[in-house]
Amino acid sequence: MAFLKAISKTRRNLAENSACVNAIGEDWDAMFRLTSYKLKGEGVPVKERKYLLWALEKYREGGDPHKFAYDTKKKKEVRGWGPRVQKNIRVRGMLRPGERRA
């Protein structure tokens, strides 16, 4: 549980995820023997499985969890068809539905 709190960030709170807590447990030896298949059986999502196994390996190598833990990426602010829509760049050809002439 302490390890999950150490590698958790604001958008990735593993300490409150019941599937992760159930899969990890309190036994350190069992935690280091975790595999992706065991985590999948407990119902841990794919991104969290990969992050958890990566963090365990970093910790096993002697790293400090507070230094190597990172948060998930924020959701993109701008949606659309790339520069055509976002930066009002003139593009030759037919307009797409919903696109305006500059």
PEDA-V743567 format. One record per residue. RES is the residue in one letter. PHI is phi in whole degrees, 0 to 359 (NA if undefined). OMEGA is omega as a letter, one per 20 degrees, with the letter a starting at -180 (none if undefined). D_CENTER is the distance of its C-alpha to the mean C-alpha in Angstrom with 2 decimals. Layout:
res: (RES RES)
phi: (PHI PHI)
omega: (OMEGA OMEGA)
d_center: (D_CENTER D_CENTER)
//
This chain:
res: (M A F L K A I S K T R R N L A E N S A C V N A I G E D W D A M F R L T S Y K L K G E G V P V K E R K Y L L W A L E K Y R E G G D P H K F A Y D T K K K K E V R G W G P R V Q K N I R V R G M L R P G E R R A)
phi: (NA 293 295 297 294 290 266 279 230 296 271 233 261 285 293 264 279 296 294 293 296 294 289 285 72 251 276 293 296 293 295 282 260 294 235 296 295 294 295 295 296 278 92 280 298 300 298 288 300 298 296 296 293 296 294 297 294 298 293 298 281 103 281 272 301 290 270 263 290 225 264 287 288 287 292 298 280 258 246 145 262 80 300 304 261 287 243 56 272 285 235 291 109 282 282 277 300 89 269 252 289 280)
omega: (r r r r a a r r a a r a a a r r a a r a r a a a a a a r r a a r a r r r r r r r r r r r a a r r a a a r r a r r r r r r r a r a a a a r r a r r r r a r a r r a r a r a a a r r r r r r a r r r r a a r r none)
d_center: (18.75 19.27 16.74 13.99 15.29 15.32 11.69 10.54 10.27 11.37 8.53 6.79 10.18 10.47 14.18 14.94 13.29 16.54 15.37 13.67 16.78 19.10 17.69 17.78 21.02 23.16 24.55 23.27 24.97 23.34 19.88 20.55 21.82 18.74 17.95 15.47 18.41 18.97 15.45 15.78 19.17 17.93 15.73 12.20 9.79 8.93 5.18 6.13 9.28 8.43 6.77 9.77 12.25 11.47 11.95 15.02 16.46 16.19 17.87 20.39 21.31 22.19 19.44 19.01 15.71 16.24 16.52 13.69 10.87 8.68 6.91 4.51 7.28 10.08 11.70 14.53 17.82 20.27 20.57 23.41 25.07 24.21 27.02 29.62 28.42 26.48 29.17 32.26 33.19 36.21 35.65 38.58 38.81 38.37 36.24 33.39 33.59 32.77 33.19 35.97 38.48 38.10)
//
